[in-house]
Amino acid sequence: MSHVPLKEGLHPRNRFRNGYDFDALIRCSPALAPFVAPNRHGNASIDYADPDAVKALNQALLADAYQLDAWDLPPGALCPPIPGRSDHLHHLADLIAGESGSAVPRGPAVSVLDIGTGANCIYPLVGAREYGWSFVGTEVDPAAHAWATGLVAAHPAVADRIECRRQASAVQCFEGVVRPEERFDLSMCNPPFYASAAEAAEGNRRKRRNLGGGKSSKAARNFGGRDGELWCPGGEPAFVQRMITQSAERPEQCRWFTTLVSKGAHLSRLSRALREAKAAEVRILELAHGQKQSRILAWSFTAAGA
């Protein structure tokens, strides 16, 4: 069988909801072929504990679904799961469409600020192809910023809708990269989850065990990720709380401020921070990708994100 089963929980507009057609993916990206084999259920699959296989699958998915055929990563960089990243964008599209039944907004007039875009630059690249939105992607790591800038230049079909900006400060989300007069429909962020390098390493070991990676040195790298991508002092709640405080200093900069929140236990602390910041509207958008549960926290300083 070429297909894998329906990916339950993915957004109805997600191109990967019906699984992967590996025959079609291999035709589009022959480099994927050596990594595809039947799994224990008899379905075509890859070894998700092998970072080379994961990257090859990503390259095939991006080329086939979005014609992003020059995507690549530097060694050790975070390798994002494409279905989950595209799902994030679909839910944000629904958020800015509102609850009035309005059509999902498309085109370059929709402007998005991606805080910490990473070397992979995945949200701007996919969002520009899927919805035609305009993006500003910010990045504190100079090597990741340079790589993301190169990826944008390598895809001329979207290059005029994506700008990568270097953030000089590791503790500022907006200051230094956003101009005072700029206005965005939304900001988005996939913040560092862990509070230390040791915690990130343990999380990677746990993920490796769940994937059946054992003691393989290749599996030890799993989906990759450098220090700034994986951890920061205080972890995810401290990062997002700082973002909330800084957003309140520029309430009109974005119609909606949003961030991924990987752990539901963090929401009570973040909800208190939003009350203290006097957010007028707060939404929690639930995401479900297989067994993984996460959510998008969205807030606005105008009623209903007007």
Secondary structure, DSSP 8 states (H G I E B T S, - for coil): --B----TT--TT-TTTT--BHHHHHHH-GGGGGG-EE-TTS-EE--TT-HHHHHHHHHHHHHHHH--TT----TT-----HHHHHHHHHHHHHHHH-SS------STTSEEEEET-TTT-HHHHHHHHHT--EEEEEES-HHHHHHHHHHHHT-TTTGGGEEEEE---SS-SSTTTS-TT--EEEEEE----BSSHHHHHHHHHHHHHHTT-TT-TTGGGTT---HHHHB-TTHHHHHHHHHHHHHHTSTTSEEEEEEEE--GGGHHHHHHHHHHTT-SEEEEEEEEETTEEEEEEEEESSGGG-
